[in-house]
Amino acid sequence: MARLARLAARSIPRLLVLLLVALMTSITAIDTLTALLIVATLLTLTDRDARVRYRLPLVLPMLAFAVITLGSAAASTDRARAFYESKHLIPSALFFIAVNGFESGAAIRRALRWFFAAVSLVAVYAVLQTLACATSVELPAWVGRALRVKLAACRELHMFRAKGFFSIYMTLGGSLLIALSLLLAILALGRRTARLLIPTALAVTVLGLTYVRNAWLGLAVAIVLLTALTRRVWLIAPVILAVLITLAVPSVLRTRMLSMLDPQDETARERLYFWDAGRRMVADAPLLGLGPGGVHRYYPQYKAPEAGKPRTGHLHNNLIQIAAERGLLGLAAWLWIWIAFSVSAGRIYGALPPGRGEDRALVAGSLAAVAGFLVAGLFEYNFGDSEVIDLLWVVMAFPFVCSRQARLEAGHARSPNEA
């Protein structure tokens, strides 16, 4: 058993690299690799020394959220369905697996090379999707199948939205938001970063082609935070330039951007109906909510007469969705996770010396990714988007890996003097 535990422990870093690639390409691969990582972790923890060394940052808020979620499921009128929907708690284990699976900041950076390569691949694929749907040139049917688009249908759309390998553009937008937070942080604080300019440019381009406004806003907030953390004011310049160019040139992109300020926008009005329904759900079940999956089951009962959609699985807002399904107790625990992370990661960033710029970049990128995710989540239930939240759990581990490495190195540096 000891040998099996060691083999399992050695497999985890390799599986994490594969997972980072899969997080941009395939939900099936994500689920498979997540299962393998959980099994490998359980085998690793059969070793007593491994259990002693295992680190569990943020365990209290995450455990509280899990317990309240299960309590909400138990209190639901449809317990079987609610407990089934609670399966979305499982991928949060990726945070702890990544904290303990990456040996150092250098190991994370090696893994990110593969991740950024996957980002570039997906971006090129998404550009090809867009070109195929934008052109009037007759293309063979196999091109549509290869690009996962229906050519006849997408060419009739007023605004084709790039989705890459995912089933929907929202997922691609959310994933690119996190990827760009990391890329920009490394560009600001890292070394030998010229090779990252291409994936960064591709990711920015395709994020625009998704037309996902909440991801645009989230990226803007991430950049502001990175500017404050790194004091690299030049980070804001490309954003201002891109906005000015977009507003100056008549295009679908400009129309989409200006719609963010239009209170009469159809999708904005529909969100207001969703949020009002969520408010009434919370009023009816304030402590534990309607149970996981409750919005999908009960929305027709709370739907406003003016609302267009007869059904919905989510309310386009993390705060309202969590409160509606898990109650105010669940919302408090959920907020605790992000507050605890931000405080811990902020302290780690402040404790790392300027000479550890590459590790500081990983911590800053993680903080920016979380900030962007939370802001985007004010207009979308991205906490329920498996590919996006799975990626975020892994990225949230980066500060704690860098902190562990710094403490180990500090201990090694002191030991000769103590001797």
TORTIZA-383032 format. One record per residue (C-alpha): residue in three letters; x, z negated, y negated. Coordinates in nm, 2 decimals, always signed. Each point is the difference from the previous one (the first is absolute). Example, Ala and Ser with C-alpha at 12.3 -4.5 7.8 and 13.67 -1.06 7.14 Angstrom:
BEGIN
(node 'ALA' (+1.23 -0.78 +0.45))
(node 'SER' (+0.14 +0.07 -0.34))
# end
This chain:
BEGIN
(node 'MET' (+0.00 +0.00 +0.00))
(node 'ALA' (+0.29 -0.08 -0.24))
(node 'ARG' (+0.14 +0.35 +0.05))
(node 'LEU' (-0.34 +0.15 -0.06))
(node 'ALA' (-0.04 -0.20 -0.32))
(node 'ARG' (+0.34 +0.13 -0.13))
(node 'LEU' (-0.10 +0.36 +0.08))
(node 'ALA' (-0.33 -0.05 -0.18))
(node 'ALA' (+0.18 -0.14 -0.30))
(node 'ARG' (+0.24 +0.29 -0.02))
(node 'SER' (-0.29 +0.25 +0.02))
(node 'ILE' (-0.18 -0.14 -0.31))
(node 'PRO' (+0.23 +0.15 -0.27))
(node 'ARG' (-0.02 +0.34 +0.16))
(node 'LEU' (-0.38 -0.03 +0.03))
(node 'LEU' (-0.02 -0.09 -0.36))
(node 'VAL' (+0.18 +0.31 -0.10))
(node 'LEU' (-0.24 +0.21 +0.20))
(node 'LEU' (-0.29 -0.19 -0.15))
(node 'LEU' (+0.11 +0.08 -0.35))
(node 'VAL' (+0.01 +0.37 +0.09))
(node 'ALA' (-0.34 -0.02 +0.17))
(node 'LEU' (-0.15 -0.18 -0.31))
(node 'MET' (+0.01 +0.34 -0.18))
(node 'THR' (-0.10 +0.22 +0.28))
(node 'SER' (-0.23 -0.13 +0.28))
(node 'ILE' (-0.25 -0.28 +0.04))
(node 'THR' (+0.03 +0.03 +0.38))
(node 'ALA' (+0.37 -0.05 -0.01))
(node 'ILE' (-0.05 -0.29 -0.24))
(node 'ASP' (-0.24 -0.18 +0.24))
(node 'THR' (+0.23 +0.07 +0.30))
(node 'LEU' (+0.31 -0.13 -0.17))
(node 'THR' (-0.18 -0.30 -0.14))
(node 'ALA' (-0.11 -0.09 +0.35))
(node 'LEU' (+0.36 +0.05 +0.13))
(node 'LEU' (+0.14 -0.22 -0.28))
(node 'ILE' (-0.24 -0.28 +0.07))
(node 'VAL' (+0.08 +0.01 +0.38))
(node 'ALA' (+0.37 +0.01 -0.08))
(node 'THR' (-0.03 -0.29 -0.23))
(node 'LEU' (-0.19 -0.21 +0.25))
(node 'LEU' (+0.27 +0.07 +0.26))
(node 'THR' (+0.27 -0.09 -0.25))
(node 'LEU' (-0.17 -0.33 -0.07))
(node 'THR' (+0.02 -0.10 +0.37))
(node 'ASP' (+0.36 -0.09 -0.09))
(node 'ARG' (+0.02 -0.35 -0.15))
(node 'ASP' (+0.28 +0.08 -0.24))
(node 'ALA' (-0.20 +0.30 -0.13))
(node 'ARG' (-0.30 -0.23 -0.06))
(node 'VAL' (+0.21 -0.25 -0.20))
(node 'ARG' (+0.15 +0.28 -0.22))
(node 'TYR' (-0.33 +0.18 -0.06))
(node 'ARG' (-0.10 -0.01 -0.37))
(node 'LEU' (-0.36 -0.02 -0.11))
(node 'PRO' (-0.02 +0.04 -0.38))
(node 'LEU' (-0.35 +0.01 -0.15))
(node 'VAL' (-0.14 -0.14 +0.33))
(node 'LEU' (-0.24 -0.25 -0.16))
(node 'PRO' (-0.19 +0.25 -0.23))
(node 'MET' (-0.01 +0.26 +0.28))
(node 'LEU' (-0.11 -0.25 +0.26))
(node 'ALA' (-0.27 -0.13 -0.24))
(node 'PHE' (-0.13 +0.35 -0.06))
(node 'ALA' (-0.01 +0.07 +0.38))
(node 'VAL' (-0.18 -0.32 +0.08))
(node 'ILE' (-0.26 +0.06 -0.28))
(node 'THR' (-0.05 +0.35 +0.12))
(node 'LEU' (-0.07 -0.12 +0.35))
(node 'GLY' (-0.22 -0.27 -0.13))
(node 'SER' (-0.19 +0.26 -0.20))
(node 'ALA' (-0.04 +0.21 +0.32))
(node 'ALA' (-0.13 -0.30 +0.18))
(node 'ALA' (-0.26 -0.07 -0.27))
(node 'SER' (-0.11 +0.37 -0.01))
(node 'THR' (-0.34 +0.10 +0.13))
(node 'ASP' (+0.18 +0.27 +0.20))
(node 'ARG' (+0.29 -0.20 +0.15))
(node 'ALA' (+0.11 +0.26 +0.25))
(node 'ARG' (+0.04 +0.27 -0.26))
(node 'ALA' (+0.16 -0.24 -0.25))
(node 'PHE' (+0.26 -0.12 +0.25))
(node 'TYR' (+0.07 +0.36 +0.09))
(node 'GLU' (+0.06 +0.09 -0.37))
(node 'SER' (+0.23 -0.30 -0.02))
(node 'LYS' (+0.26 +0.21 +0.20))
(node 'HIS' (+0.13 +0.11 -0.34))
(node 'LEU' (+0.18 -0.34 -0.01))
(node 'ILE' (+0.24 +0.11 +0.27))
(node 'PRO' (+0.22 +0.23 -0.20))
(node 'SER' (+0.09 -0.28 -0.24))
(node 'ALA' (+0.24 -0.11 +0.28))
(node 'LEU' (+0.21 +0.30 -0.12))
(node 'PHE' (+0.11 -0.22 -0.30))
(node 'PHE' (+0.15 -0.27 +0.22))
(node 'ILE' (+0.14 +0.26 +0.24))
(node 'ALA' (+0.18 +0.18 -0.28))
(node 'VAL' (+0.13 -0.33 -0.16))
(node 'ASN' (+0.17 -0.08 +0.33))
(node 'GLY' (+0.06 +0.35 +0.13))
(node 'PHE' (+0.22 +0.13 -0.29))
(node 'GLU' (+0.34 -0.16 +0.01))
(node 'SER' (+0.09 +0.06 -0.36))
(node 'GLY' (-0.06 +0.20 -0.31))
(node 'ALA' (+0.24 +0.26 +0.14))
(node 'ALA' (-0.22 +0.04 +0.31))
(node 'ILE' (-0.30 +0.05 -0.22))
(node 'ARG' (+0.18 +0.27 -0.20))
(node 'ARG' (+0.10 +0.18 +0.31))
(node 'ALA' (-0.37 -0.01 +0.12))
(node 'LEU' (-0.12 +0.12 -0.34))
(node 'ARG' (+0.22 +0.32 +0.02))
(node 'TRP' (-0.23 +0.10 +0.29))
(node 'PHE' (-0.31 -0.11 -0.19))
(node 'PHE' (+0.09 +0.20 -0.31))
(node 'ALA' (+0.07 +0.30 +0.22))
(node 'ALA' (-0.35 -0.04 +0.14))
(node 'VAL' (-0.13 -0.03 -0.36))
(node 'SER' (+0.17 +0.33 -0.09))
(node 'LEU' (-0.14 +0.17 +0.31))
(node 'VAL' (-0.35 -0.11 -0.07))
(node 'ALA' (+0.03 +0.10 -0.36))
(node 'VAL' (+0.11 +0.35 +0.09))
(node 'TYR' (-0.28 +0.02 +0.25))
(node 'ALA' (-0.25 -0.11 -0.26))
(node 'VAL' (+0.13 +0.26 -0.25))
(node 'LEU' (-0.05 +0.27 +0.27))
(node 'GLN' (-0.36 -0.13 +0.05))
(node 'THR' (-0.07 +0.04 -0.37))
(node 'LEU' (+0.15 +0.34 -0.02))
(node 'ALA' (-0.19 +0.13 +0.30))
(node 'CYS' (-0.33 -0.13 -0.15))
(node 'ALA' (+0.08 +0.13 -0.35))
(node 'THR' (+0.10 +0.35 +0.09))
(node 'SER' (-0.24 +0.29 +0.05))
(node 'VAL' (+0.24 +0.17 +0.24))
(node 'GLU' (-0.15 +0.05 +0.35))
(node 'LEU' (+0.18 -0.23 +0.24))
(node 'PRO' (-0.03 -0.01 +0.38))
(node 'ALA' (-0.21 -0.27 +0.15))
(node 'TRP' (+0.29 -0.18 +0.16))
(node 'VAL' (+0.14 -0.08 -0.35))
(node 'GLY' (-0.31 -0.21 -0.07))
(node 'ARG' (+0.03 -0.17 +0.34))
(node 'ALA' (+0.37 -0.07 -0.06))
(node 'LEU' (-0.07 -0.14 -0.35))
(node 'ARG' (-0.31 -0.20 +0.12))
(node 'VAL' (-0.23 +0.17 -0.26))
(node 'LYS' (-0.30 +0.23 +0.03))
(node 'LEU' (+0.11 +0.29 -0.21))
(node 'ALA' (-0.34 +0.14 -0.08))
(node 'ALA' (-0.14 -0.34 -0.10))
(node 'CYS' (+0.30 -0.13 -0.20))
(node 'ARG' (+0.02 +0.32 -0.20))
(node 'GLU' (-0.36 -0.06 -0.13))
(node 'LEU' (+0.09 -0.34 -0.13))
(node 'HIS' (+0.03 -0.05 -0.37))
(node 'MET' (+0.29 -0.25 +0.07))
(node 'PHE' (+0.18 +0.00 +0.33))
(node 'ARG' (+0.17 -0.34 +0.06))
(node 'ALA' (+0.32 -0.01 +0.20))
(node 'LYS' (-0.02 -0.23 +0.30))
(node 'GLY' (+0.32 +0.08 +0.20))
(node 'PHE' (-0.03 -0.12 +0.36))
(node 'PHE' (-0.27 -0.25 -0.08))
(node 'SER' (-0.37 +0.04 +0.03))
(node 'ILE' (-0.07 -0.06 -0.37))
(node 'TYR' (+0.19 +0.04 -0.33))
(node 'MET' (-0.06 -0.37 -0.09))
(node 'THR' (+0.24 -0.11 +0.28))
(node 'LEU' (+0.27 +0.24 -0.11))
(node 'GLY' (-0.04 -0.12 -0.36))
(node 'GLY' (+0.03 -0.36 +0.10))
(node 'SER' (+0.30 +0.06 +0.22))
(node 'LEU' (+0.18 +0.20 -0.26))
(node 'LEU' (-0.06 -0.27 -0.25))
(node 'ILE' (+0.20 -0.24 +0.22))
(node 'ALA' (+0.27 +0.25 +0.08))
(node 'LEU' (+0.05 +0.08 -0.37))
(node 'SER' (+0.02 -0.37 -0.09))
(node 'LEU' (+0.30 -0.02 +0.24))
(node 'LEU' (+0.16 +0.33 -0.11))
(node 'LEU' (-0.01 -0.09 -0.37))
(node 'ALA' (+0.13 -0.35 +0.06))
(node 'ILE' (+0.30 +0.14 +0.20))
(node 'LEU' (+0.06 +0.27 -0.26))
(node 'ALA' (+0.01 -0.27 -0.27))
(node 'LEU' (+0.22 -0.26 +0.18))
(node 'GLY' (+0.16 +0.18 +0.30))
(node 'ARG' (+0.32 +0.19 +0.05))
(node 'ARG' (+0.05 +0.36 +0.10))
(node 'THR' (-0.36 +0.08 -0.07))
(node 'ALA' (+0.02 +0.37 -0.09))
(node 'ARG' (-0.13 +0.09 +0.35))
(node 'LEU' (-0.33 -0.18 -0.08))
(node 'LEU' (-0.09 +0.22 -0.29))
(node 'ILE' (-0.15 +0.27 +0.22))
(node 'PRO' (-0.23 -0.23 +0.20))
(node 'THR' (-0.10 -0.17 -0.32))
(node 'ALA' (-0.09 +0.32 -0.18))
(node 'LEU' (-0.19 +0.12 +0.31))
(node 'ALA' (-0.19 -0.33 +0.03))
(node 'VAL' (-0.09 +0.01 -0.37))
(node 'THR' (-0.12 +0.36 +0.02))
(node 'VAL' (-0.22 -0.07 +0.31))
(node 'LEU' (-0.14 -0.32 -0.14))
(node 'GLY' (-0.13 +0.21 -0.28))
(node 'LEU' (-0.14 +0.25 +0.25))
(node 'THR' (-0.20 -0.28 +0.17))
(node 'TYR' (-0.19 -0.06 -0.33))
(node 'VAL' (-0.03 -0.37 +0.11))
(node 'ARG' (-0.04 -0.17 -0.34))
(node 'ASN' (+0.03 -0.35 +0.13))
(node 'ALA' (+0.34 +0.09 +0.15))
(node 'TRP' (+0.11 +0.15 -0.34))
(node 'LEU' (-0.10 -0.32 -0.18))
(node 'GLY' (+0.17 -0.21 +0.27))
(node 'LEU' (+0.32 +0.20 -0.04))
(node 'ALA' (-0.01 -0.04 -0.37))
(node 'VAL' (-0.02 -0.38 +0.04))
(node 'ALA' (+0.28 +0.01 +0.26))
(node 'ILE' (+0.22 +0.18 -0.24))
(node 'VAL' (-0.07 -0.24 -0.28))
(node 'LEU' (+0.09 -0.29 +0.23))
(node 'LEU' (+0.32 +0.17 +0.11))
(node 'THR' (+0.10 +0.06 -0.36))
(node 'ALA' (-0.05 -0.37 -0.07))
(node 'LEU' (+0.20 -0.10 +0.31))
(node 'THR' (+0.28 +0.25 -0.03))
(node 'ARG' (+0.01 +0.04 -0.38))
(node 'ARG' (+0.03 +0.38 +0.06))
(node 'VAL' (-0.22 +0.12 -0.28))
(node 'TRP' (+0.06 +0.36 +0.10))
(node 'LEU' (-0.24 -0.05 +0.29))
(node 'ILE' (-0.29 +0.02 -0.24))
(node 'ALA' (+0.11 +0.33 -0.16))
(node 'PRO' (-0.09 +0.23 +0.29))
(node 'VAL' (-0.35 -0.15 +0.02))
(node 'ILE' (-0.06 +0.05 -0.38))
(node 'LEU' (+0.13 +0.35 +0.02))
(node 'ALA' (-0.21 +0.09 +0.31))
(node 'VAL' (-0.32 -0.14 -0.17))
(node 'LEU' (+0.07 +0.19 -0.32))
(node 'ILE' (+0.06 +0.33 +0.18))
(node 'THR' (-0.32 -0.06 +0.21))
(node 'LEU' (-0.21 -0.07 -0.30))
(node 'ALA' (+0.14 +0.30 -0.19))
(node 'VAL' (-0.07 +0.26 +0.27))
(node 'PRO' (-0.36 +0.07 +0.10))
(node 'SER' (-0.03 -0.05 +0.38))
(node 'VAL' (-0.19 -0.18 +0.27))
(node 'LEU' (+0.27 -0.27 -0.02))
(node 'ARG' (-0.08 -0.06 -0.37))
(node 'THR' (-0.37 -0.02 +0.07))
(node 'ARG' (+0.06 -0.25 +0.28))
(node 'MET' (+0.23 -0.21 -0.22))
(node 'LEU' (-0.25 -0.01 -0.29))
(node 'SER' (-0.28 -0.09 +0.24))
(node 'MET' (+0.17 -0.34 +0.03))
(node 'LEU' (-0.12 -0.08 -0.35))
(node 'ASP' (-0.35 +0.15 +0.04))
(node 'PRO' (-0.27 -0.28 +0.07))
(node 'GLN' (-0.24 +0.28 +0.10))
(node 'ASP' (+0.22 +0.13 +0.28))
(node 'GLU' (-0.21 +0.03 +0.31))
(node 'THR' (+0.24 -0.19 +0.23))
(node 'ALA' (+0.04 -0.27 -0.27))
(node 'ARG' (-0.37 -0.05 -0.01))
(node 'GLU' (-0.02 -0.02 +0.38))
(node 'ARG' (+0.27 -0.26 +0.01))
(node 'LEU' (-0.20 -0.21 -0.24))
(node 'TYR' (-0.30 +0.01 +0.24))
(node 'PHE' (+0.24 -0.10 +0.29))
(node 'TRP' (+0.13 -0.29 -0.20))
(node 'ASP' (-0.34 -0.12 -0.10))
(node 'ALA' (-0.11 +0.01 +0.37))
(node 'GLY' (+0.31 -0.20 +0.09))
(node 'ARG' (-0.08 -0.26 -0.26))
(node 'ARG' (-0.34 -0.05 +0.15))
(node 'MET' (+0.15 -0.02 +0.35))
(node 'VAL' (+0.23 -0.28 -0.12))
(node 'ALA' (-0.29 -0.18 -0.16))
(node 'ASP' (-0.19 +0.00 +0.33))
(node 'ALA' (+0.30 -0.11 +0.21))
(node 'PRO' (+0.25 -0.16 -0.24))
(node 'LEU' (+0.23 -0.20 +0.23))
(node 'LEU' (+0.07 +0.22 +0.30))
(node 'GLY' (-0.17 +0.32 -0.09))
(node 'LEU' (-0.19 +0.24 +0.22))
(node 'GLY' (+0.28 +0.02 +0.26))
(node 'PRO' (+0.27 +0.28 +0.06))
(node 'GLY' (-0.17 +0.34 -0.01))
(node 'GLY' (-0.30 -0.16 -0.18))
(node 'VAL' (+0.00 +0.25 -0.29))
(node 'HIS' (-0.05 +0.29 +0.24))
(node 'ARG' (-0.28 -0.18 +0.18))
(node 'TYR' (-0.19 -0.14 -0.29))
(node 'TYR' (+0.07 +0.23 -0.30))
(node 'PRO' (-0.34 +0.18 +0.03))
(node 'GLN' (-0.17 -0.33 -0.06))
(node 'TYR' (+0.19 -0.06 -0.33))
(node 'LYS' (+0.02 +0.36 -0.12))
(node 'ALA' (-0.12 +0.06 -0.35))
(node 'PRO' (-0.28 +0.25 -0.03))
(node 'GLU' (+0.21 +0.21 -0.24))
(node 'ALA' (+0.30 +0.02 +0.24))
(node 'GLY' (+0.07 +0.34 +0.15))
(node 'LYS' (+0.15 -0.10 +0.33))
(node 'PRO' (-0.24 -0.14 +0.26))
(node 'ARG' (+0.28 -0.18 +0.20))
(node 'THR' (+0.36 -0.10 -0.05))
(node 'GLY' (+0.26 -0.18 +0.20))
(node 'HIS' (+0.18 -0.14 -0.30))
(node 'LEU' (-0.06 -0.09 -0.36))
(node 'HIS' (+0.30 +0.16 -0.16))
(node 'ASN' (+0.15 -0.33 -0.11))
(node 'ASN' (+0.21 -0.24 +0.20))
(node 'LEU' (-0.12 -0.31 -0.18))
(node 'ILE' (-0.37 +0.07 +0.04))
(node 'GLN' (+0.04 +0.13 +0.36))
(node 'ILE' (+0.19 -0.31 +0.11))
(node 'ALA' (-0.25 -0.23 -0.17))
(node 'ALA' (-0.30 +0.18 +0.14))
(node 'GLU' (+0.12 +0.00 +0.36))
(node 'ARG' (+0.21 -0.32 +0.01))
(node 'GLY' (-0.15 -0.20 -0.28))
(node 'LEU' (+0.17 -0.18 -0.29))
(node 'LEU' (+0.21 -0.20 +0.24))
(node 'GLY' (+0.13 +0.32 +0.15))
(node 'LEU' (+0.07 +0.14 -0.34))
(node 'ALA' (+0.19 -0.31 -0.10))
(node 'ALA' (+0.22 +0.02 +0.31))
(node 'TRP' (+0.05 +0.37 -0.06))
(node 'LEU' (+0.12 -0.06 -0.36))
(node 'TRP' (+0.22 -0.28 +0.13))
(node 'ILE' (+0.19 +0.26 +0.21))
(node 'TRP' (+0.09 +0.21 -0.30))
(node 'ILE' (+0.07 -0.29 -0.24))
(node 'ALA' (+0.23 -0.16 +0.26))
(node 'PHE' (+0.18 +0.33 +0.06))
(node 'SER' (+0.04 +0.08 -0.37))
(node 'VAL' (+0.14 -0.35 -0.07))
(node 'SER' (+0.24 +0.00 +0.30))
(node 'ALA' (+0.12 +0.36 -0.05))
(node 'GLY' (+0.04 -0.06 -0.38))
(node 'ARG' (+0.22 -0.30 +0.08))
(node 'ILE' (+0.21 +0.20 +0.25))
(node 'TYR' (+0.05 +0.27 -0.26))
(node 'GLY' (+0.11 -0.25 -0.26))
(node 'ALA' (+0.24 -0.17 +0.25))
(node 'LEU' (+0.18 +0.32 +0.10))
(node 'PRO' (+0.30 +0.07 -0.22))
(node 'PRO' (+0.03 +0.33 -0.19))
(node 'GLY' (+0.28 +0.10 +0.24))
(node 'ARG' (-0.25 +0.03 +0.28))
(node 'GLY' (-0.18 +0.28 -0.18))
(node 'GLU' (-0.11 +0.18 +0.32))
(node 'ASP' (-0.17 -0.31 +0.14))
(node 'ARG' (-0.16 -0.07 -0.34))
(node 'ALA' (-0.13 +0.36 +0.01))
(node 'LEU' (-0.18 -0.08 +0.33))
(node 'VAL' (-0.15 -0.32 -0.14))
(node 'ALA' (-0.11 +0.17 -0.32))
(node 'GLY' (-0.15 +0.29 +0.19))
(node 'SER' (-0.19 -0.24 +0.22))
(node 'LEU' (-0.14 -0.18 -0.30))
(node 'ALA' (-0.09 +0.32 -0.18))
(node 'ALA' (-0.17 +0.14 +0.32))
(node 'VAL' (-0.22 -0.31 +0.03))
(node 'ALA' (-0.08 +0.01 -0.37))
(node 'GLY' (-0.10 +0.36 +0.02))
(node 'PHE' (-0.20 -0.05 +0.31))
(node 'LEU' (-0.20 -0.29 -0.15))
(node 'VAL' (-0.07 +0.20 -0.32))
(node 'ALA' (-0.11 +0.30 +0.20))
(node 'GLY' (-0.21 -0.23 +0.21))
(node 'LEU' (-0.22 -0.08 -0.30))
(node 'PHE' (-0.15 +0.34 +0.04))
(node 'GLU' (+0.04 +0.06 +0.38))
(node 'TYR' (-0.01 -0.21 +0.31))
(node 'ASN' (+0.36 +0.08 +0.09))
(node 'PHE' (+0.03 -0.33 +0.19))
(node 'GLY' (-0.22 +0.17 +0.26))
(node 'ASP' (+0.21 +0.32 +0.02))
(node 'SER' (+0.21 -0.06 +0.32))
(node 'GLU' (+0.29 +0.23 -0.08))
(node 'VAL' (+0.04 -0.14 -0.35))
(node 'ILE' (-0.03 -0.37 +0.07))
(node 'ASP' (+0.23 +0.04 +0.31))
(node 'LEU' (+0.26 +0.15 -0.22))
(node 'LEU' (-0.04 -0.27 -0.25))
(node 'TRP' (+0.04 -0.28 +0.25))
(node 'VAL' (+0.34 +0.15 +0.10))
(node 'VAL' (+0.11 +0.05 -0.36))
(node 'MET' (-0.10 -0.36 -0.08))
(node 'ALA' (+0.26 -0.12 +0.25))
(node 'PHE' (+0.29 +0.14 -0.20))
(node 'PRO' (+0.06 -0.29 -0.24))
(node 'PHE' (+0.01 -0.26 +0.28))
(node 'VAL' (+0.25 +0.21 +0.20))
(node 'CYS' (+0.22 +0.02 -0.31))
(node 'SER' (-0.04 -0.37 -0.07))
(node 'ARG' (+0.10 -0.09 +0.36))
(node 'GLN' (+0.31 +0.22 -0.02))
(node 'ALA' (+0.10 -0.16 -0.33))
(node 'ARG' (-0.03 -0.35 +0.14))
(node 'LEU' (+0.21 +0.10 +0.31))
(node 'GLU' (+0.27 +0.15 -0.21))
(node 'ALA' (+0.00 -0.30 -0.23))
(node 'GLY' (+0.04 -0.23 +0.31))
(node 'HIS' (+0.29 +0.21 +0.13))
(node 'ALA' (+0.17 -0.01 -0.34))
(node 'ARG' (-0.02 -0.38 -0.02))
(node 'SER' (+0.11 -0.08 +0.35))
(node 'PRO' (+0.38 +0.06 -0.05))
(node 'ASN' (+0.00 -0.24 -0.30))
(node 'GLU' (-0.19 -0.26 +0.19))
(node 'ALA' (+0.25 +0.02 +0.28))
# end
